[in-house]
């Protein structure tokens, strides 16, 4: 009787180990796929066109980058010299600085 009981217990342990092994392998595959997607998520985005809405005849003199923002210095176009602060992450102009 005890031999049969021990065999049943051993069989249950084998089934539990098999289930945990499957869960471990499946979970690892899901984790690796999610990390891969996050790493490559920005690579598939197309180049975006940006309209700065400046008057005709305006010229970009310089572009500088700092802390995730682009600082675009613009002259001409019948307006005073200006600096546009652009946030590429949001694809949006965040500030217009006019130099009088």
C-alpha positions as CSV (number, residue, x, y, z in Angstrom):
1,X,0.0,0.0,0.0
2,X,2.7,2.4,0.9
3,X,4.5,1.7,-2.4
4,X,1.5,2.7,-4.4
5,X,1.0,5.9,-2.3
6,X,4.6,6.8,-2.8
7,X,4.3,6.2,-6.6
8,X,1.2,8.5,-6.7
9,X,3.0,11.2,-4.8
10,X,6.0,10.9,-7.1
11,X,3.7,11.1,-10.2
12,X,2.1,14.3,-8.8
13,X,5.5,15.9,-8.2
14,X,6.5,15.0,-11.8
15,X,3.3,16.6,-13.1
16,X,3.9,19.8,-11.0
17,X,7.5,20.1,-12.2
18,X,6.3,19.7,-15.8
19,X,3.7,22.4,-15.4
20,X,6.2,24.8,-13.7
21,X,8.7,24.1,-16.5
22,X,6.1,25.0,-19.1
23,X,5.1,28.2,-17.3
24,X,8.8,29.2,-16.9
25,X,9.5,28.7,-20.6
26,X,6.3,30.4,-21.8
27,X,6.8,33.3,-19.4
28,X,10.4,33.8,-20.6
29,X,9.3,33.8,-24.2
30,X,6.6,36.4,-23.5
31,X,9.1,38.6,-21.6
32,X,11.7,38.5,-24.4
33,X,9.1,39.3,-27.0
34,X,7.9,42.4,-25.0
35,X,11.4,43.6,-24.4
36,X,12.1,43.3,-28.2
37,X,8.9,45.2,-29.1
38,X,9.8,48.1,-26.7
39,X,13.4,48.3,-28.0
40,X,12.3,48.4,-31.6
41,X,9.1,50.4,-31.2
42,X,10.7,53.7,-32.3
43,X,12.5,52.2,-35.3
44,X,9.4,51.7,-37.4
45,X,8.0,55.2,-37.2
46,X,8.0,57.2,-40.4
47,X,9.7,60.6,-40.7
48,X,7.2,63.3,-39.8
49,X,6.9,66.6,-41.6
50,X,6.7,69.6,-39.3
51,X,5.2,73.0,-40.1
52,X,6.6,75.9,-38.1
53,X,4.1,78.4,-39.5
54,X,6.7,81.2,-40.2
55,X,6.2,84.0,-42.7
56,X,7.4,83.6,-46.3
57,X,11.1,84.6,-46.7
58,X,12.1,83.3,-43.2
59,X,15.5,81.6,-42.9
60,X,16.7,79.1,-40.4
61,X,20.0,80.3,-39.1
62,X,20.8,77.6,-36.6
63,X,19.4,74.6,-34.8
64,X,20.6,73.5,-31.4
65,X,19.5,70.6,-29.3
66,X,19.4,70.5,-25.5
67,X,17.5,68.2,-23.0
68,X,15.1,66.8,-25.7
69,X,14.2,70.1,-27.2
70,X,15.3,71.7,-30.5
71,X,16.0,75.5,-30.5
72,X,15.6,76.9,-34.0
73,X,16.9,80.4,-34.6
74,X,14.9,82.1,-37.5
75,X,15.5,85.4,-39.2
76,X,13.8,87.4,-42.0
77,X,10.3,87.1,-43.3
78,X,9.4,90.6,-42.3
79,X,9.5,89.7,-38.6
80,X,11.9,90.2,-35.8
81,X,14.6,87.5,-35.2
82,X,13.1,84.7,-33.2
83,X,13.9,81.4,-31.6
84,X,11.4,78.5,-31.8
85,X,11.5,75.8,-29.1
86,X,10.3,72.6,-30.6
87,X,9.6,69.3,-28.8
88,X,10.2,66.4,-31.2
89,X,8.7,63.8,-28.8
90,X,5.4,65.6,-29.0
91,X,5.9,67.0,-32.5
92,X,4.9,70.4,-31.2
93,X,6.2,73.9,-30.9
94,X,6.4,74.7,-27.2
95,X,7.6,78.3,-27.2
96,X,8.2,81.2,-29.5
97,X,10.9,83.7,-28.3
98,X,11.1,87.0,-30.2
99,X,14.3,89.1,-30.1
100,X,13.5,92.8,-30.5
